[in-house]
Amino acid sequence: MKQLNLLSKFRILSLLTLLVLTSFVMTAQTNVYDDIIATSPNHTSLAAAISTAGLESALQDDMASLTVFAPDNDAFDALAAALGTDIDGLLALDNLSDILLYHVLGISAASTDVNNGDIVTPLNDANSIKLTKTSEGNVYANHAMVNAADLSADNGYVHSIDAVILSSETVVDIAIDNGFTSLAAAVITAELLPALTDPLADYTVFAPDNDAFDAIAAALGTDIDGLLALENLSDILLYHVLGASALSTDLTNGDIVTPLNDANTIKLTVSSEGMVYANQAMVTIADLTASNGVVHAIDAVILPNETVADIAIDNGFTSLTAALIVAELLPAVTNPLADLTVFAPDNDAFDAIAAALGTDIDGLLALENLSDILLYHVLGASALSTDLTNGDIVTPLNDANTIKLTVTSEGMVYANQAMVTIADLTASNGVVHAINAVILPNETVVDVAIDNGFTTLTTAVITAELLPALTNPLASYTVFAPSNEAFDDLAAALGTDLDGILALPILEEVLLYHVLAGEVLSTDLVNGPVATLNGQNIEVDLSSGVMINSATVVLADVMADNGVVHVIDEVLIPSTTVGVDEIESLSIDVYPNPSSDFIVIRSNDGDIDQVSLINMEGKTLFVREIETNETRIDLNNYNNGRYILKIEGNGTSTFKNLVKVSGN
């Protein structure tokens, strides 16, 4: 009996021991709250918040599987400061529980389980959490960086983070929720989720749609994967983001704003119809508002490339820039994939045409045809000055007329009457040539010759480099235009051909002998002498039809915007020449030419008797008597532009082009 009692006592003791051991094992289970958060000196604010919200039991649950993104004390202090309160103020928030549950996942995930771009749903499913894992191995939950990872308990993991995350709808959510899959993929790949999910930031995002990404991929000969592999992907994306929120109603036409990638500005256009553009990209959906800014969907990817618009802005072409803005042409000239040549009038050029039209810059900007004028300055392909040939005739974007190019024997380049003062300012989408005059698509006397088949006269004008004079839209000329047959007759009389005519040393003198300053209709002609641009007189005879010297006017009054053309059946020869078979000229050197301050004129055939300076409207600016074979002439009192020097000596005369330019 005693043995049985002893056995029973032993069994009872063993059972008690087993119960104690089982109880010890059960109490040895750890949880994310009691064993990590509550014991961490860096997370006392979080522990207080969990206690205030009554969420301890949820985090102590042995049966749960949790991941907690745990903001440290500094994170709570930063949020409190941003909200203008303190920790007690945060603990009093009505939505404190929602904020805390947005930091908790219902699964257990170590940092090694995270892939860049994972989007996970927390216990507060008002929004997802966007996870980033950088190429350096850093992990972010939205904008908050994990500063201590993989603090493990039996019911999950705690990852300490350096910011409180909020379930606010950010600009990233706008992109994701509205189907911007290519943009979202790019933001993930470029590791920009942390920046754009910051709930306390303030952004404006110009968000290219999927078609925009497809279009630029095609233009670059690649696909979306190729775009995502670009080394400068982050730079491209940050060029689409402003550091402040701006609704479409906050934008003004011509605003120039600096994005987060400040390698270039964004040029904004607000059209008269209310359309908004960021550079070349049109806003297709405006004002998608988020808690941390606003998103505007756009139909193209914009690039921080230096475009022809930037060349104009950066080089002080303020009048041209203002004109491009008013004419709503910034989208055209900021297209990074375009290929343009811009003949860019400088500020003085705009001032000059405003004065000629009796107005000012504001008056020019109010012109109904301003866009047409500006597009007449732009070619649809890039052309450096070295690509140009004397006599090239090119069609600009405004194809109402062509541009006639002159490349002089001295290397000067002209677009119509405008001289290129700075050549080859290269941009990513073309080239800019600064010019000293505004060119207009007017029908000039040159166009009359070209359009009516005066091929020989046109070739002669090109060879003599007279296109700049005769294409001046603000000049007024009367041209007696020899027909092709008239030139053939002259060539036959000289025993030569067209090339021989073009090689005449006095070709310019002969051509200017056919031009009067001012518009003179056939009904305005009277018998007697009339001065020509070369300084000599032609003789008008109306006794039997209209005769100019021995030439007959066969077609009168062909009108141009800068004058009138009368067709004649002979080439007129200046009276200074001895005869058509003895055409000659002084051998003269003029240097430097072009010049900014002075020229030297030297005769190789004897003394110079007289020098005259004539502008391209036929006005003689001075006549100077000379008694030597060399003289120096000061040009400082004359405007930049093209002039004619008439140089007389040895009983004959010659004419030289002179170009006055700005000094360095």
C-alpha positions as CSV (number, residue, x, y, z in Angstrom):
1,M,0.0,0.0,0.0
2,K,2.8,2.3,0.9
3,Q,4.5,1.4,-2.5
4,L,1.3,2.3,-4.3
5,N,1.1,5.6,-2.6
6,L,4.7,6.3,-3.4
7,L,4.1,5.4,-7.1
8,S,1.1,7.7,-7.2
9,K,3.0,10.5,-5.7
10,F,5.8,10.0,-8.3
11,R,3.3,10.1,-11.1
12,I,1.6,13.2,-9.8
13,L,5.0,14.9,-9.4
14,S,5.9,14.0,-13.0
15,L,2.7,15.3,-14.2
16,L,3.2,18.6,-12.4
17,T,6.7,18.8,-13.8
18,L,5.4,18.3,-17.3
19,L,2.8,21.0,-16.8
20,V,5.4,23.4,-15.6
21,L,7.7,22.6,-18.5
22,T,4.8,23.0,-21.0
23,S,3.8,26.3,-19.4
24,F,7.5,27.5,-19.7
25,V,7.6,26.5,-23.4
26,M,4.3,28.4,-24.1
27,T,5.4,31.5,-22.3
28,A,8.7,31.5,-24.3
29,Q,6.8,32.5,-27.5
30,T,7.9,36.0,-28.7
31,N,5.8,38.6,-30.5
32,V,6.6,41.8,-32.5
33,Y,5.1,44.1,-29.9
34,D,6.3,42.8,-26.5
35,D,9.7,41.6,-27.6
36,I,10.7,44.1,-30.2
37,I,8.7,47.4,-30.3
38,A,8.0,47.8,-26.6
39,T,11.6,47.0,-25.6
40,S,13.2,49.3,-28.2
41,P,14.5,52.7,-26.9
42,N,14.2,54.0,-30.5
43,H,10.5,53.2,-30.8
44,T,8.9,54.6,-27.6
45,S,6.7,56.9,-29.6
46,L,5.4,54.0,-31.7
47,A,4.8,51.9,-28.6
48,A,2.8,54.8,-27.1
49,A,0.8,55.1,-30.2
50,I,0.0,51.4,-30.3
51,S,-1.0,51.5,-26.7
52,T,-3.2,54.6,-27.2
53,A,-4.9,53.0,-30.2
54,G,-5.4,49.7,-28.3
55,L,-3.6,47.6,-30.9
56,E,-1.3,45.7,-28.5
57,S,-3.3,42.5,-28.7
58,A,-3.3,42.5,-32.5
59,L,0.5,42.6,-32.5
60,Q,0.8,40.1,-29.6
61,D,-1.3,37.4,-31.4
62,D,0.7,34.2,-31.3
63,M,-1.3,32.8,-34.2
64,A,-0.7,35.9,-36.4
65,S,1.9,36.3,-39.2
66,L,2.9,40.0,-39.4
67,T,5.3,42.4,-40.9
68,V,5.5,45.7,-39.1
69,F,7.2,48.8,-40.7
70,A,8.1,50.5,-37.4
71,P,8.7,54.3,-37.5
72,D,11.4,55.3,-35.1
73,N,11.2,58.2,-32.7
74,D,12.8,60.6,-35.1
75,A,10.1,59.7,-37.7
76,F,7.3,60.6,-35.3
77,D,9.0,63.8,-34.3
78,A,9.4,64.8,-38.0
79,L,5.7,64.1,-38.8
80,A,4.6,66.0,-35.7
81,A,6.8,69.0,-36.8
82,A,5.4,68.8,-40.4
83,L,1.8,68.9,-39.0
84,G,2.6,71.7,-36.6
85,T,2.0,69.6,-33.5
86,D,3.9,67.3,-31.0
87,I,3.7,63.6,-30.0
88,D,0.7,64.2,-27.8
89,G,-1.0,65.8,-30.8
90,L,-0.3,62.8,-33.0
91,L,-1.6,60.4,-30.3
92,A,-4.8,62.4,-30.2
93,L,-5.5,62.0,-33.9
94,D,-8.9,60.4,-34.7
95,N,-7.3,58.2,-37.4
96,L,-4.4,57.1,-35.3
97,S,-5.4,53.4,-35.6
98,D,-5.7,53.7,-39.4
99,I,-2.3,55.2,-39.6
100,L,-0.7,52.5,-37.5
101,L,-2.5,49.6,-39.3
102,Y,-1.2,51.0,-42.6
103,H,2.3,50.0,-41.3
104,V,1.3,46.4,-40.8
105,L,1.2,43.5,-43.3
106,G,-0.8,40.4,-42.6
107,I,2.1,38.2,-43.8
108,S,5.6,37.7,-42.5
109,A,8.2,39.1,-44.9
110,A,11.9,39.4,-44.4
111,S,13.9,42.1,-46.3
112,T,15.3,39.3,-48.5
113,D,11.7,38.6,-49.6
114,V,11.3,42.1,-51.0
115,N,11.6,42.8,-54.8
116,N,11.9,46.2,-56.2
117,G,8.4,47.4,-57.2
118,D,6.4,45.1,-55.0
119,I,3.0,46.5,-54.2
120,V,1.5,45.1,-51.0
121,T,-1.7,45.6,-49.1
122,P,-1.5,46.4,-45.4
123,L,-4.1,45.7,-42.7
124,N,-5.5,49.2,-43.4
125,D,-6.2,48.6,-47.0
126,A,-7.2,52.2,-47.9
127,N,-4.0,52.2,-50.0
128,S,-1.2,49.9,-50.9
129,I,2.4,50.2,-49.9
130,K,5.0,50.5,-52.7
131,L,8.2,48.8,-51.9
132,T,11.6,49.7,-53.4
133,K,14.8,47.7,-53.2
134,T,17.6,49.8,-54.6
135,S,20.6,48.5,-56.5
136,E,22.6,49.3,-53.3
137,G,20.3,47.0,-51.3
138,N,18.4,49.6,-49.4
139,V,14.7,48.9,-48.8
140,Y,11.9,51.5,-48.7
141,A,8.3,51.3,-47.8
142,N,6.8,54.2,-49.8
143,H,9.2,57.1,-48.9
144,A,10.4,55.6,-45.6
145,M,13.8,53.9,-45.6
146,V,14.4,50.7,-43.6
147,N,17.2,51.6,-41.2
148,A,17.1,48.3,-39.2
149,A,15.7,45.2,-41.0
150,D,14.6,41.7,-40.0
151,L,14.0,42.2,-36.3
152,S,12.2,38.8,-35.9
153,A,9.7,37.4,-33.5
154,D,7.7,34.2,-33.5
155,N,4.7,36.0,-35.1
156,G,6.6,38.0,-37.7
157,Y,9.2,40.7,-38.6
158,V,9.7,44.3,-37.6
159,H,11.6,46.6,-40.0
160,S,12.5,49.9,-38.4
161,I,11.9,52.9,-40.8
162,D,12.9,56.5,-40.8
163,A,9.5,58.1,-41.6
164,V,5.8,57.6,-40.8
165,I,4.0,56.4,-43.9
166,L,0.5,57.5,-44.6
167,S,-2.3,56.0,-46.7
168,S,-2.8,59.2,-48.7
169,E,-3.4,59.0,-52.5
170,T,-0.1,60.2,-53.9
171,V,0.9,61.1,-57.5
172,V,2.2,57.6,-57.8
173,D,-1.3,56.2,-57.0
174,I,-2.7,58.5,-59.6
175,A,-0.4,57.0,-62.2
176,I,-1.1,53.4,-61.1
177,D,-4.9,53.9,-60.8
178,N,-5.2,55.5,-64.2
179,G,-3.4,52.9,-66.2
180,F,0.0,54.6,-66.7
181,T,1.7,51.2,-66.7
182,S,4.8,52.3,-68.7
183,L,5.3,55.3,-66.5
184,A,4.9,53.2,-63.3
185,A,7.4,50.7,-64.6
186,A,9.8,53.5,-65.4
187,V,9.4,55.0,-61.9
188,I,10.0,51.7,-60.3
189,T,13.1,50.9,-62.4
190,A,14.6,54.3,-61.8
191,E,14.0,53.8,-58.0
192,L,11.9,56.9,-57.8
193,L,9.0,55.5,-55.8
194,P,10.4,56.8,-52.5
195,A,10.5,60.4,-53.8
196,L,7.1,60.4,-55.4
197,T,5.2,58.6,-52.6
198,D,6.3,61.2,-50.0
199,P,2.9,62.3,-48.6
200,L,4.3,65.6,-47.4
201,A,5.9,66.6,-50.7
202,D,4.3,68.9,-53.2
203,Y,4.6,68.0,-56.9
204,T,3.3,68.6,-60.3
205,V,3.9,65.6,-62.6
206,F,3.6,65.7,-66.4
207,A,2.7,62.1,-66.9
208,P,3.3,60.6,-70.4
209,D,0.7,58.0,-71.3
210,N,1.5,54.6,-72.6
211,D,1.2,55.7,-76.2
212,A,3.8,58.4,-75.5
213,F,6.3,55.8,-74.3
214,D,5.6,53.6,-77.3
215,A,6.1,56.6,-79.6
216,I,9.5,57.6,-78.2
217,A,10.6,54.0,-78.1
218,A,9.8,53.7,-81.8
219,A,11.5,57.0,-82.5
220,L,14.7,55.7,-80.8
221,G,14.5,52.3,-82.5
222,T,13.8,50.4,-79.4
223,D,11.0,49.2,-77.1
224,I,9.8,49.7,-73.6
225,D,12.5,47.4,-72.2
226,G,15.1,49.5,-74.1
227,L,13.7,52.7,-72.5
228,L,13.8,51.1,-69.0
229,A,17.5,50.2,-69.6
230,L,18.5,53.8,-70.4
231,E,21.3,55.1,-68.1
232,N,19.6,58.5,-67.8
233,L,16.1,57.1,-67.2
234,S,16.0,58.8,-63.8
235,D,17.0,62.2,-65.3
236,I,14.3,61.9,-68.0
237,L,11.6,61.1,-65.4
238,L,12.6,63.9,-63.0
239,Y,12.5,66.3,-65.9
240,H,8.7,65.7,-65.9
241,V,8.3,66.7,-62.2
242,L,8.0,70.2,-60.7
243,G,8.7,70.7,-57.0
244,A,5.4,72.5,-56.4
245,S,1.8,71.7,-57.3
246,A,0.3,73.7,-60.2
247,L,-3.2,73.2,-61.5
248,S,-3.8,73.9,-65.2
249,T,-5.6,77.1,-64.1
250,D,-2.4,78.3,-62.4
251,L,-0.4,78.2,-65.7
252,T,0.2,81.1,-68.0
253,N,1.2,81.0,-71.7
254,G,5.0,81.3,-71.8
255,D,5.7,80.2,-68.3
256,I,9.2,78.8,-68.1
257,V,9.5,76.4,-65.1
258,T,12.4,74.4,-63.6
259,P,11.7,70.7,-62.9
260,L,13.5,68.5,-60.4
261,N,16.0,67.7,-63.1
262,D,17.2,71.2,-63.6
263,A,19.4,70.4,-66.6
264,N,16.8,72.4,-68.6
265,T,13.6,74.3,-68.1
266,I,10.1,73.3,-69.3
267,K,8.4,75.8,-71.6
268,L,4.7,75.9,-71.0
269,T,2.1,77.0,-73.6
270,V,-1.5,77.8,-72.9
271,S,-3.2,78.3,-76.2
272,S,-6.0,80.7,-77.0
273,E,-8.3,77.6,-77.1
274,G,-7.2,76.6,-73.6
275,M,-4.9,73.7,-74.5
276,V,-1.9,73.3,-72.3
277,Y,1.5,72.1,-73.5
278,A,4.7,71.2,-71.6
279,N,7.3,71.7,-74.3
280,Q,6.0,69.7,-77.3
281,A,3.7,67.5,-75.2
282,M,0.0,68.3,-75.0
283,V,-1.9,67.8,-71.8
284,T,-4.7,65.4,-72.5
285,I,-6.1,65.0,-69.0
286,A,-5.5,67.9,-66.6
287,D,-5.7,68.3,-62.8
288,L,-5.7,64.7,-61.5
289,T,-5.2,65.8,-57.9
290,A,-3.3,63.8,-55.2
291,S,-2.5,64.5,-51.6
292,N,1.0,65.4,-52.5
293,G,0.4,67.3,-55.8
294,V,-1.3,67.1,-59.2
295,V,-0.8,65.0,-62.3
296,H,-1.3,66.2,-65.9
297,A,-1.4,63.4,-68.5
298,I,0.6,64.3,-71.6
299,D,0.8,62.7,-75.0
300,A,4.6,62.7,-75.4
301,V,7.7,62.1,-73.4
302,I,9.6,65.4,-72.9
303,L,13.4,65.4,-72.8
304,P,15.9,67.8,-71.2
305,N,17.6,68.3,-74.5
306,E,18.9,71.8,-75.5
307,T,16.5,72.7,-78.3
308,V,16.5,75.6,-80.8
309,A,14.1,77.3,-78.4
310,D,16.8,77.1,-75.7
311,I,19.4,78.5,-78.1
312,A,17.1,81.5,-78.6
313,I,16.4,81.9,-74.9
314,D,20.0,81.4,-73.7
315,N,21.5,83.8,-76.2
316,G,19.3,86.8,-75.4
317,F,16.8,86.7,-78.4
318,T,14.1,88.1,-76.1
319,S,12.0,89.6,-78.9
320,L,12.0,86.3,-80.9
321,T,11.2,84.3,-77.7
322,A,8.3,86.6,-76.9
323,A,7.1,86.2,-80.5
324,L,7.3,82.4,-80.3
325,I,5.3,82.4,-77.1
326,V,2.6,84.7,-78.4
327,A,2.3,82.8,-81.6
328,E,2.1,79.6,-79.6
329,L,5.0,78.0,-81.4
330,L,6.9,76.7,-78.4
331,P,5.5,73.2,-78.8
332,A,6.9,73.1,-82.4
333,V,10.4,74.3,-81.6
334,T,10.8,72.4,-78.4
335,N,10.2,69.0,-80.0
336,P,13.4,67.1,-79.2
337,L,12.9,64.7,-82.1
338,A,12.4,67.4,-84.7
339,D,15.2,68.5,-87.1
340,L,15.1,72.3,-87.7
341,T,17.1,75.2,-89.1
342,V,16.0,78.5,-87.5
343,F,17.1,81.9,-89.0
344,A,16.7,83.8,-85.8
345,P,16.3,87.6,-86.0
346,D,18.1,89.4,-83.2
347,N,16.4,92.1,-81.1
348,D,17.7,94.9,-83.3
349,A,16.1,93.2,-86.2
350,F,12.7,93.2,-84.5
351,D,13.2,96.8,-83.5
352,A,14.0,97.8,-87.1
353,I,11.0,96.1,-88.7
354,A,8.8,97.6,-86.0
355,A,10.1,101.1,-86.8
356,A,9.7,100.4,-90.5
357,L,6.0,99.5,-89.9
358,G,5.4,102.5,-87.6
359,T,4.8,100.3,-84.5
360,D,6.7,98.7,-81.6
361,I,7.3,95.2,-80.4
362,D,3.8,95.0,-78.9
363,G,2.5,96.0,-82.3
364,L,4.4,93.2,-84.0
365,L,3.2,90.7,-81.4
366,A,-0.3,91.7,-82.2
367,L,0.0,90.9,-85.9
368,E,-2.6,88.4,-87.1
369,N,0.0,86.7,-89.3
370,L,2.7,86.5,-86.7
371,S,2.8,82.7,-86.7
372,D,3.2,82.7,-90.5
373,I,6.1,85.2,-90.3
374,L,7.9,83.2,-87.7
375,L,7.4,79.8,-89.5
376,Y,8.9,81.5,-92.6
377,H,12.2,81.6,-90.6
378,V,12.3,77.8,-90.0
379,L,13.4,75.0,-92.3
380,G,12.2,71.4,-91.6
381,A,15.8,70.1,-91.8
382,S,19.0,71.1,-90.1
383,A,21.6,72.9,-92.3
384,L,24.9,74.2,-91.1
385,S,26.3,77.2,-92.8
386,T,28.8,74.9,-94.5
387,D,25.9,73.0,-96.0
388,L,24.7,76.1,-97.9
389,T,25.5,77.0,-101.5
390,N,25.1,80.4,-103.1
391,G,21.8,80.5,-104.8
392,D,20.1,77.7,-102.8
393,I,16.4,78.2,-102.8
394,V,14.8,76.5,-99.8
395,T,11.2,76.0,-98.6
396,P,10.5,76.9,-94.9
397,L,7.7,75.5,-92.7
398,N,5.5,78.4,-94.0
399,D,5.7,77.5,-97.6
400,A,3.9,80.6,-98.9
401,N,7.3,81.5,-100.3
402,T,10.8,80.2,-100.6
403,I,13.9,81.6,-98.9
404,K,16.8,82.6,-101.2
405,L,20.2,81.9,-99.8
406,T,23.3,83.8,-100.7
407,V,26.9,82.7,-99.8
408,T,29.2,85.5,-100.9
409,S,32.8,85.1,-102.1
410,E,33.8,86.5,-98.7
411,G,31.9,83.7,-96.9
412,M,29.0,85.8,-95.7
413,V,25.6,84.0,-95.6
414,Y,22.3,85.7,-96.2
415,A,18.7,84.4,-96.0
416,N,16.9,86.8,-98.4
417,Q,18.1,90.2,-97.3
418,A,19.1,89.2,-93.8
419,M,22.7,88.6,-93.1
420,V,23.8,85.8,-90.8
421,T,25.7,87.4,-88.0
422,I,26.2,84.3,-85.9
423,A,26.2,80.9,-87.6
424,D,25.8,77.3,-86.5
425,L,24.5,77.6,-82.9
426,T,23.7,73.9,-82.7
427,A,20.9,72.3,-80.7
428,S,19.8,68.7,-80.2
429,N,17.0,69.3,-82.7
430,G,18.7,71.5,-85.2
431,V,20.7,74.6,-85.7
432,V,20.2,78.3,-85.3
433,H,21.7,81.1,-87.4
434,A,21.3,84.6,-86.0
435,I,20.3,87.1,-88.6
436,N,20.2,90.9,-88.6
437,A,16.7,91.4,-90.2
438,V,13.3,89.9,-90.1
439,I,12.5,88.1,-93.4
440,L,9.0,88.1,-94.8
441,P,7.2,85.7,-97.1
442,N,6.4,88.7,-99.4
443,E,6.5,88.2,-103.2
444,T,9.5,90.3,-104.2
445,V,10.9,91.3,-107.6
446,V,13.2,88.3,-107.3
447,D,10.1,86.0,-107.0
448,V,8.6,87.7,-110.1
449,A,11.8,86.8,-112.1
450,I,11.9,83.2,-110.7
451,D,8.2,82.5,-111.1
452,N,8.1,83.8,-114.6
453,G,10.9,81.8,-116.0
454,F,13.7,84.5,-116.1
455,T,16.3,81.8,-115.5
456,T,19.2,83.6,-116.9
457,L,18.5,86.8,-115.1
458,T,18.0,84.8,-111.9
459,T,21.3,83.1,-112.3
460,A,23.0,86.4,-113.0
461,V,21.5,88.0,-109.9
462,I,22.7,85.0,-107.8
463,T,26.2,85.1,-109.3
464,A,26.5,88.8,-108.7
465,E,25.3,88.2,-105.1
466,L,22.4,90.7,-105.5
467,L,19.7,88.5,-103.9
468,P,20.0,90.2,-100.5
469,A,19.3,93.6,-102.1
470,L,16.4,92.6,-104.3
471,T,14.7,90.3,-101.7
472,N,14.4,93.2,-99.2
473,P,10.6,93.2,-98.5
474,L,10.8,96.8,-97.2
475,A,12.6,98.2,-100.2
476,S,10.9,99.5,-103.4
477,Y,12.4,98.8,-106.8
478,T,11.7,99.0,-110.4
479,V,13.4,96.3,-112.4
480,F,13.8,96.2,-116.2
481,A,14.1,92.5,-116.6
482,P,15.9,91.2,-119.7
483,S,14.4,88.0,-121.1
484,N,16.4,84.8,-121.5
485,E,16.6,85.6,-125.3
486,A,18.0,89.1,-124.4
487,F,20.9,87.4,-122.6
488,D,21.4,84.9,-125.4
489,D,21.7,87.9,-127.8
490,L,24.3,89.6,-125.6
491,A,26.3,86.4,-125.3
492,A,26.2,86.0,-129.1
493,A,27.3,89.6,-129.6
494,L,30.3,89.0,-127.2
495,G,31.2,85.7,-128.8
496,T,30.6,83.8,-125.6
497,D,27.9,81.9,-123.7
498,L,26.0,82.3,-120.5
499,D,29.0,81.3,-118.4
500,G,30.9,84.1,-120.2
501,I,28.2,86.6,-119.3
502,L,28.3,85.4,-115.7
503,A,32.1,85.8,-115.6
504,L,32.0,89.5,-116.7
505,P,33.9,91.6,-114.2
506,I,31.2,94.3,-114.3
507,L,28.2,91.9,-114.0
508,E,27.0,93.6,-110.9
509,E,27.3,97.0,-112.5
510,V,25.3,95.8,-115.5
511,L,22.5,94.3,-113.4
512,L,22.2,97.3,-111.1
513,Y,21.9,99.4,-114.3
514,H,18.5,97.7,-114.8
515,V,17.2,98.7,-111.4
516,L,15.6,102.0,-110.2
517,A,15.0,102.9,-106.6
518,G,11.3,103.2,-106.0
519,E,8.2,101.8,-107.7
520,V,7.7,103.3,-111.2
521,L,4.8,102.0,-113.1
522,S,4.7,102.3,-116.9
523,T,2.1,105.0,-116.5
524,D,4.6,106.9,-114.3
525,L,7.4,106.9,-116.9
526,V,8.3,110.2,-118.7
527,N,10.7,110.9,-121.5
528,G,14.3,111.6,-120.4
529,P,17.0,110.2,-118.2
530,V,16.4,108.2,-115.0
531,A,19.0,107.3,-112.5
532,T,19.7,103.7,-111.8
533,L,21.1,101.9,-108.7
534,N,24.6,101.9,-110.3
535,G,24.6,105.6,-110.4
536,Q,24.2,106.0,-114.2
537,N,21.2,107.1,-116.1
538,I,19.0,105.1,-118.5
539,E,17.1,107.0,-121.2
540,V,13.3,106.6,-121.4
541,D,11.6,107.1,-124.8
542,L,7.8,107.0,-125.0
543,S,7.5,108.1,-128.6
544,S,6.8,104.6,-129.9
545,G,5.7,102.3,-127.1
546,V,8.2,102.2,-124.2
547,M,11.9,102.2,-124.9
548,I,14.6,102.0,-122.3
549,N,17.8,103.0,-124.2
550,S,17.5,100.7,-127.2
551,A,15.5,98.0,-125.4
552,T,11.7,97.7,-125.8
553,V,9.4,97.0,-122.8
554,V,7.5,93.9,-124.0
555,L,5.6,93.3,-120.8
556,A,4.9,96.1,-118.3
557,D,3.8,96.4,-114.7
558,V,4.3,92.9,-113.2
559,M,3.7,93.8,-109.6
560,A,5.6,92.6,-106.6
561,D,5.3,93.4,-102.9
562,N,8.5,95.4,-103.1
563,G,8.2,97.0,-106.5
564,V,7.4,96.4,-110.1
565,V,9.0,94.5,-113.0
566,H,9.0,95.5,-116.7
567,V,10.2,92.9,-119.1
568,I,12.6,94.1,-121.8
569,D,14.1,92.5,-124.9
570,E,17.7,93.6,-124.5
571,V,20.4,93.7,-121.8
572,L,21.2,97.3,-121.0
573,I,24.9,98.2,-121.0
574,P,26.1,101.1,-118.9
575,S,27.4,104.0,-120.9
576,T,30.8,104.0,-119.2
577,T,31.8,101.0,-121.2
578,V,33.3,101.7,-124.6
579,G,31.2,99.1,-126.4
580,V,29.6,95.8,-125.9
581,D,32.7,94.1,-127.1
582,E,35.1,96.1,-124.9
583,I,33.4,95.8,-121.5
584,E,36.0,96.4,-118.9
585,S,36.4,97.5,-115.3
586,L,39.0,99.0,-112.9
587,S,41.0,96.4,-111.1
588,I,40.1,97.3,-107.5
589,D,40.9,95.8,-104.1
590,V,38.5,96.6,-101.2
591,Y,39.6,95.3,-97.7
592,P,38.6,94.3,-95.1
593,N,35.2,93.3,-96.5
594,P,33.1,92.7,-94.5
595,S,34.3,95.4,-92.1
596,S,33.1,96.8,-88.8
597,D,34.9,100.2,-88.8
598,F,36.9,101.1,-92.0
599,I,37.8,99.9,-95.5
600,V,40.8,100.5,-97.7
601,I,40.2,100.9,-101.4
602,R,43.2,100.4,-103.7
603,S,43.4,100.5,-107.5
604,N,45.8,98.3,-109.4
605,D,45.4,100.2,-112.7
606,G,46.1,103.8,-111.7
607,D,44.7,106.6,-109.6
608,I,41.2,106.6,-108.3
609,D,39.3,109.8,-109.1
610,Q,36.1,109.4,-107.1
611,V,34.4,107.0,-104.6
612,S,30.6,107.0,-103.9
613,L,28.8,105.0,-101.2
614,I,25.3,103.9,-102.2
615,N,22.8,102.1,-100.1
616,M,20.6,99.3,-101.5
617,E,17.7,101.7,-102.0
618,G,19.8,103.7,-104.4
619,K,20.5,106.7,-102.1
620,T,24.0,108.1,-102.5
621,L,25.4,108.5,-99.0
622,F,28.6,110.3,-99.9
623,V,30.8,111.2,-102.9
624,R,34.5,111.6,-102.2
625,E,37.1,113.0,-104.6
626,I,40.4,111.0,-104.5
627,E,43.7,111.8,-106.2
628,T,45.7,108.7,-105.3
629,N,45.5,105.0,-106.0
630,E,44.6,104.1,-102.4
631,T,42.3,105.6,-99.8
632,R,40.8,104.7,-96.4
633,I,37.1,105.3,-95.6
634,D,35.6,105.3,-92.1
635,L,32.4,103.3,-91.7
636,N,31.6,103.9,-88.1
637,N,28.7,106.3,-88.8
638,Y,26.9,103.8,-91.1
639,N,24.4,101.1,-90.1
640,N,25.1,97.4,-90.5
641,G,24.1,96.1,-93.9
642,R,24.9,95.9,-97.5
643,Y,26.2,98.8,-99.6
644,I,27.5,99.5,-103.1
645,L,30.8,101.2,-103.7
646,K,31.0,103.1,-107.0
647,I,34.7,103.6,-107.8
648,E,35.7,105.8,-110.8
649,G,39.1,106.3,-112.4
650,N,40.9,106.0,-115.8
651,G,37.7,107.1,-117.5
652,T,35.7,104.1,-116.4
653,S,34.1,102.8,-113.2
654,T,33.5,99.7,-111.2
655,F,31.1,98.6,-108.5
656,K,31.9,96.6,-105.4
657,N,29.7,95.1,-102.8
658,L,30.4,96.2,-99.2
659,V,29.1,94.7,-96.1
660,K,29.2,96.6,-92.8
661,V,29.0,94.4,-89.7
662,S,29.1,94.9,-85.9
663,G,32.5,95.0,-84.3
664,N,33.7,92.3,-81.9
